[in-house]
Amino acid sequence: MTVKDVAQFMLKELNKKGSLPQVGLVDIIKEKFGDEFVFETTHGTLTIDRKVIREFNKIKNKDIIWDKDGCCWSYI
């Protein structure tokens, strides 16, 4: 599996659901793709690896935004 595979998975999920909350997604990515696509912050929180986020940002449409308050990606 590659970073691009994970980013494409995220985009598919977003298209299916209309929004993509980060909560829970990190666990799915870890289980489905492996530990190399997530990391633990200094606060002990598991999050999506930055290289995955960068790739996702490259392949997503411009009408997909990060909603900081809702901690999710969604369409504008």
Contacts in CASP RR format, 6 or more apart in sequence:
PFRMAT RR
TARGET T0000
AUTHOR 0000-0000-0000
METHOD contacts of the structure
MODEL  1
MTVKDVAQFMLKELNKKGSLPQVGLVDIIKEKFGDEFVFETTHGTLTIDR
KVIREFNKIKNKDIIWDKDGCCWSYI
1 33 0 8 1.000
1 34 0 8 1.000
1 37 0 8 1.000
3 37 0 8 1.000
3 49 0 8 1.000
3 51 0 8 1.000
3 52 0 8 1.000
3 55 0 8 1.000
4 55 0 8 1.000
4 59 0 8 1.000
5 33 0 8 1.000
6 29 0 8 1.000
6 33 0 8 1.000
6 37 0 8 1.000
6 52 0 8 1.000
6 55 0 8 1.000
6 56 0 8 1.000
7 52 0 8 1.000
7 55 0 8 1.000
7 56 0 8 1.000
7 58 0 8 1.000
7 59 0 8 1.000
8 59 0 8 1.000
9 29 0 8 1.000
9 32 0 8 1.000
9 33 0 8 1.000
10 20 0 8 1.000
10 25 0 8 1.000
10 29 0 8 1.000
10 52 0 8 1.000
10 56 0 8 1.000
10 73 0 8 1.000
11 56 0 8 1.000
11 59 0 8 1.000
11 60 0 8 1.000
13 20 0 8 1.000
13 25 0 8 1.000
14 20 0 8 1.000
14 60 0 8 1.000
14 64 0 8 1.000
14 73 0 8 1.000
14 74 0 8 1.000
18 74 0 8 1.000
18 75 0 8 1.000
19 67 0 8 1.000
19 72 0 8 1.000
19 73 0 8 1.000
19 74 0 8 1.000
19 75 0 8 1.000
20 72 0 8 1.000
20 73 0 8 1.000
20 74 0 8 1.000
21 70 0 8 1.000
21 71 0 8 1.000
21 72 0 8 1.000
22 47 0 8 1.000
22 48 0 8 1.000
22 71 0 8 1.000
22 72 0 8 1.000
23 71 0 8 1.000
25 48 0 8 1.000
26 38 0 8 1.000
26 46 0 8 1.000
26 47 0 8 1.000
26 48 0 8 1.000
27 46 0 8 1.000
29 37 0 8 1.000
29 38 0 8 1.000
29 48 0 8 1.000
29 52 0 8 1.000
30 37 0 8 1.000
30 38 0 8 1.000
30 46 0 8 1.000
36 49 0 8 1.000
37 48 0 8 1.000
37 49 0 8 1.000
37 52 0 8 1.000
38 46 0 8 1.000
38 47 0 8 1.000
38 48 0 8 1.000
38 49 0 8 1.000
39 46 0 8 1.000
39 47 0 8 1.000
39 49 0 8 1.000
40 46 0 8 1.000
40 47 0 8 1.000
41 47 0 8 1.000
56 73 0 8 1.000
60 73 0 8 1.000
63 75 0 8 1.000
63 76 0 8 1.000
64 73 0 8 1.000
64 74 0 8 1.000
64 75 0 8 1.000
64 76 0 8 1.000
65 73 0 8 1.000
65 74 0 8 1.000
65 75 0 8 1.000
65 76 0 8 1.000
66 72 0 8 1.000
66 73 0 8 1.000
67 73 0 8 1.000
67 74 0 8 1.000
END
